[in-house]
Amino acid sequence: MNLYISKRHMEVFLEVSRSGTMSAAADILCVTQPAVSQSVAELEQQLGVRLFDRFRRRLSLTYAGEVFLDHVRRINSIFLEAGFRMEAIAELREERLRIGASMTIGSFILPSRIRRFTEAYPGIRIGIVVDNTARIREGLLGNQLDIGVVEGPLEHPDLITRFLAVDPLCLVCSSNHPWSRTDMIDKSEIARENFIMREDGSGTRSIIESLFTRYGIDYSLGHTINNIEGIKKVVTAGFGVTVLPRIAVADEIERGELSETYIEGIVLRREFRYAIHKDKTRYPVLAAWVEHLRASMESTE
């Protein structure tokens, strides 16, 4: 059976079944009686059954009409529910947001900000993927993520990136390292140390390599570790030095487990950015999240 039943057909059918006459239904629907009669006739022709019997100048549902009425009521209920949910989504009472974050941001920046965002918008379900910058880029390009928040470069013609905040980096060593007894070193001293780095694809690594190239800093790559906590443990144990985000080592420095040293004439810092696909629809939830993120980042600068 090749059916085409429009929402208008169902609205006319519902009103005729309620009112019991074509003329009464026409008055309520603000159309002519012939238009109502034609709509019912088209519906019966599509379905291949009679929906109404005429008794004493009133229309009465046939058994087929009763069955169809039950289904139309359920369909109408689904339409109403769909409308209510679309309204809830438009008003941010319900939504889904898939966030990708690089390691530093996902571990140290986003948790408190996501908590405050969900307190403001409890109906929004947030999924978060924390991985290196290269993986976040893949998720954005494949539409598995709605937005990425990263510190590394995301060069790709299909991605739009925007500045969020400046993130200071710091050179750290163990509390027993000779550097711990001085506030400043010359950049040439770094090449004589075992330098600990994140893995390829890490935004942090890419930025450090770029900064070292810009300032002409030579280094000897020692261990490669794919997470910040692992790097901190290795450096704390005295097996090398590293550059990490200050927010990631603030507690260890305060406890005296790590020591921060400055490089003469050089300021180490990077930028936090958010990224979305150029074809991504700018949903209200995206605008709300970016506004929340910007405000929270500015308040901590």
C-alpha positions as CSV (number, residue, x, y, z in Angstrom):
1,M,0.0,0.0,0.0
2,N,1.4,3.3,-1.1
3,L,0.1,5.8,1.5
4,Y,0.4,9.5,1.7
5,I,-1.4,10.9,4.7
6,S,-0.6,14.5,5.5
7,K,-0.8,16.1,8.9
8,R,-3.7,18.2,7.5
9,H,-5.6,15.0,6.7
10,M,-5.2,13.8,10.2
11,E,-6.3,17.2,11.7
12,V,-9.5,17.1,9.6
13,F,-10.2,13.5,10.5
14,L,-9.7,14.2,14.3
15,E,-12.1,17.3,14.1
16,V,-14.8,15.4,12.2
17,S,-14.6,12.5,14.6
18,R,-15.0,15.0,17.6
19,S,-17.7,17.2,16.2
20,G,-19.7,14.5,14.3
21,T,-20.5,16.7,11.3
22,M,-18.6,18.0,8.3
23,S,-20.1,21.5,8.8
24,A,-19.1,21.7,12.4
25,A,-15.6,20.6,11.6
26,A,-15.4,23.1,8.8
27,D,-16.4,26.0,11.2
28,I,-13.8,25.0,13.8
29,L,-11.1,24.5,11.2
30,C,-12.1,27.8,9.4
31,V,-12.4,26.0,6.0
32,T,-15.4,25.2,3.7
33,Q,-17.5,22.1,4.2
34,P,-16.6,20.8,0.7
35,A,-12.9,21.1,1.7
36,V,-13.5,18.9,4.8
37,S,-15.5,16.4,2.7
38,Q,-12.8,16.2,0.1
39,S,-10.1,15.7,2.8
40,V,-12.1,12.8,4.3
41,A,-12.8,11.3,0.9
42,E,-9.1,11.4,0.0
43,L,-8.1,9.8,3.3
44,E,-10.6,7.0,2.8
45,Q,-9.4,6.5,-0.7
46,Q,-5.8,6.3,0.5
47,L,-6.6,3.8,3.3
48,G,-9.1,1.8,1.2
49,V,-11.7,1.7,3.9
50,R,-14.7,3.7,5.1
51,L,-14.0,5.7,8.2
52,F,-17.5,7.1,8.9
53,D,-21.1,6.0,8.7
54,R,-23.9,8.5,8.6
55,F,-26.7,8.0,11.2
56,R,-29.4,10.6,11.7
57,R,-27.5,13.4,10.0
58,R,-24.4,12.7,12.1
59,L,-21.2,10.9,11.3
60,S,-20.2,7.9,13.3
61,L,-16.9,6.1,13.2
62,T,-16.7,2.7,11.6
63,Y,-14.6,0.0,13.2
64,A,-11.8,1.0,10.8
65,G,-12.4,4.6,11.8
66,E,-12.0,3.7,15.5
67,V,-8.8,1.9,14.9
68,F,-7.4,4.7,12.8
69,L,-8.5,7.3,15.4
70,D,-6.4,5.4,18.0
71,H,-3.3,5.6,15.8
72,V,-3.9,9.2,14.9
73,R,-4.2,10.2,18.5
74,R,-0.9,8.5,19.3
75,I,0.7,10.1,16.2
76,N,-0.6,13.5,17.3
77,S,0.8,12.9,20.8
78,I,4.2,12.1,19.3
79,F,4.0,15.3,17.2
80,L,3.2,17.3,20.4
81,E,6.1,15.6,22.3
82,A,8.4,16.3,19.4
83,G,7.4,20.0,19.5
84,F,7.9,20.3,23.2
85,R,11.3,18.7,23.0
86,M,12.4,21.0,20.1
87,E,11.3,23.9,22.2
88,A,13.3,22.6,25.2
89,I,16.4,22.2,22.9
90,A,16.0,25.7,21.6
91,E,15.7,27.1,25.1
92,L,18.7,24.9,26.4
93,R,16.5,22.9,28.8
94,E,17.6,19.8,26.9
95,E,20.7,19.3,24.6
96,R,23.8,17.3,23.9
97,L,27.3,18.7,23.7
98,R,30.4,16.7,22.7
99,I,33.6,18.4,23.8
100,G,37.1,17.3,22.9
101,A,39.9,18.6,25.0
102,S,43.7,18.2,25.0
103,M,45.4,16.7,28.0
104,T,46.2,19.8,30.0
105,I,42.8,21.5,29.4
106,G,40.8,18.3,29.9
107,S,42.6,17.5,33.2
108,F,43.2,20.9,34.8
109,I,40.9,23.4,33.1
110,L,37.6,21.9,32.1
111,P,36.3,19.8,35.1
112,S,35.3,22.8,37.2
113,R,34.0,24.7,34.2
114,I,31.9,21.8,33.0
115,R,30.5,21.4,36.5
116,R,29.4,25.1,36.7
117,F,28.0,24.9,33.2
118,T,25.8,21.9,34.0
119,E,24.7,23.6,37.2
120,A,23.4,26.5,35.0
121,Y,22.0,24.1,32.3
122,P,21.1,20.8,34.0
123,G,19.3,19.5,31.0
124,I,22.5,19.5,28.8
125,R,24.2,16.1,28.5
126,I,28.0,16.7,28.1
127,G,30.3,14.1,26.8
128,I,34.0,14.8,26.9
129,V,37.0,13.2,25.1
130,V,40.4,14.0,26.6
131,D,43.3,13.1,24.2
132,N,46.2,14.7,22.4
133,T,45.6,17.5,19.9
134,A,45.9,15.3,16.8
135,R,43.1,13.1,18.0
136,I,40.9,16.0,18.9
137,R,41.4,17.3,15.3
138,E,40.3,13.9,13.9
139,G,37.2,14.0,16.1
140,L,36.2,17.4,14.8
141,L,36.8,16.5,11.2
142,G,34.8,13.3,11.6
143,N,31.9,15.1,13.4
144,Q,32.4,12.9,16.5
145,L,33.0,16.1,18.4
146,D,31.0,19.4,18.4
147,I,33.9,21.6,19.7
148,G,37.5,21.2,20.6
149,V,39.4,23.1,23.3
150,V,43.1,22.8,22.8
151,E,46.5,24.4,23.4
152,G,48.2,23.1,20.3
153,P,47.9,24.2,16.7
154,L,45.0,22.8,14.7
155,E,45.9,23.9,11.2
156,H,43.3,22.5,8.8
157,P,41.2,24.4,6.1
158,D,38.0,22.9,7.5
159,L,38.5,24.0,11.1
160,I,37.8,27.4,12.6
161,T,39.9,28.3,15.7
162,R,39.4,31.2,18.1
163,F,41.6,32.5,20.9
164,L,40.5,31.8,24.5
165,A,43.4,32.7,26.9
166,V,47.1,32.8,27.4
167,D,48.6,29.8,29.3
168,P,52.0,30.3,31.0
169,L,54.5,27.4,30.7
170,C,57.4,26.8,33.1
171,L,60.7,25.0,33.0
172,V,60.8,22.6,36.0
173,C,63.3,20.2,37.6
174,S,63.5,18.1,40.7
175,S,64.0,19.9,44.1
176,N,67.5,18.2,44.2
177,H,68.6,19.5,40.8
178,P,71.3,22.2,40.7
179,W,68.8,24.5,38.9
180,S,66.6,24.4,42.0
181,R,69.2,26.7,43.7
182,T,69.1,29.4,41.0
183,D,66.3,31.6,39.7
184,M,67.7,31.9,36.2
185,I,69.7,29.8,33.7
186,D,71.1,30.5,30.2
187,K,69.4,28.7,27.4
188,S,72.5,26.8,26.5
189,E,72.3,24.8,29.7
190,I,69.2,23.0,28.5
191,A,71.1,21.0,25.9
192,R,73.2,19.4,28.7
193,E,70.1,17.9,30.4
194,N,67.9,14.9,29.7
195,F,64.8,16.7,28.4
196,I,61.4,14.9,29.0
197,M,58.7,15.4,26.3
198,R,55.2,14.4,25.5
199,E,54.5,12.1,22.5
200,D,54.2,13.1,18.9
201,G,50.7,14.6,18.2
202,S,50.7,16.4,21.6
203,G,49.9,20.1,21.4
204,T,52.2,20.7,24.3
205,R,55.1,19.1,22.6
206,S,54.4,20.9,19.3
207,I,54.4,24.3,21.1
208,I,57.6,23.6,23.1
209,E,59.4,22.5,19.9
210,S,58.2,25.7,18.2
211,L,59.3,27.9,21.1
212,F,62.7,26.2,21.3
213,T,63.1,26.7,17.5
214,R,62.1,30.3,17.7
215,Y,64.6,31.1,20.5
216,G,67.4,28.9,19.2
217,I,67.3,26.5,22.2
218,D,69.0,23.1,21.7
219,Y,67.8,20.1,23.8
220,S,68.6,16.5,24.1
221,L,65.4,14.4,24.0
222,G,65.3,11.8,26.8
223,H,62.1,10.0,27.7
224,T,58.9,10.4,25.8
225,I,55.8,10.0,28.0
226,N,52.2,10.4,26.8
227,N,50.8,12.0,30.0
228,I,51.6,14.9,32.3
229,E,51.4,12.9,35.5
230,G,54.0,10.5,34.2
231,I,56.3,13.3,33.2
232,K,56.0,14.9,36.6
233,K,56.9,11.7,38.4
234,V,60.0,11.1,36.2
235,V,61.2,14.7,36.7
236,T,60.5,14.6,40.4
237,A,62.6,11.5,40.7
238,G,65.5,13.4,39.1
239,F,65.6,11.7,35.7
240,G,65.4,14.9,33.6
241,V,63.9,18.3,33.2
242,T,60.8,19.5,31.3
243,V,58.5,22.3,30.3
244,L,54.9,22.0,31.5
245,P,51.9,24.2,31.9
246,R,52.2,26.1,35.2
247,I,48.7,25.1,36.2
248,A,49.8,21.4,35.9
249,V,52.7,21.8,38.3
250,A,51.6,24.5,40.7
251,D,50.8,22.0,43.5
252,E,54.2,20.2,43.1
253,I,56.1,23.4,43.2
254,E,54.2,24.6,46.3
255,R,55.0,21.3,48.0
256,G,58.6,21.6,47.1
257,E,58.6,18.4,44.9
258,L,59.5,20.4,41.8
259,S,61.4,23.6,41.3
260,E,60.7,26.3,38.6
261,T,63.6,27.9,36.8
262,Y,63.5,30.8,34.3
263,I,65.4,31.0,31.1
264,E,67.2,34.4,30.7
265,G,65.4,36.6,28.2
266,I,62.7,34.1,27.3
267,V,59.0,34.0,28.3
268,L,57.4,30.6,27.8
269,R,53.7,30.7,27.1
270,R,51.1,29.4,24.7
271,E,47.5,30.1,23.9
272,F,44.3,28.1,24.6
273,R,41.9,28.0,21.7
274,Y,38.6,26.5,20.8
275,A,37.9,25.0,17.4
276,I,34.8,23.9,15.5
277,H,34.3,22.6,12.0
278,K,33.5,25.3,9.4
279,D,30.3,23.4,8.4
280,K,29.0,22.9,12.0
281,T,25.7,24.6,12.6
282,R,26.1,27.3,15.4
283,Y,23.7,25.7,17.8
284,P,22.6,27.7,20.8
285,V,24.3,25.2,23.1
286,L,27.7,25.9,21.4
287,A,27.3,29.7,21.8
288,A,26.3,29.2,25.5
289,W,29.4,27.0,26.1
290,V,31.8,29.3,24.4
291,E,30.4,32.3,26.3
292,H,30.7,30.4,29.6
293,L,34.3,29.3,28.7
294,R,35.4,32.7,27.7
295,A,34.0,34.3,30.9
296,S,35.5,31.7,33.2
297,M,38.9,31.9,31.5
298,E,39.0,35.7,31.8
299,S,38.1,35.5,35.4
300,T,41.3,33.4,36.2
301,E,43.8,35.4,34.1
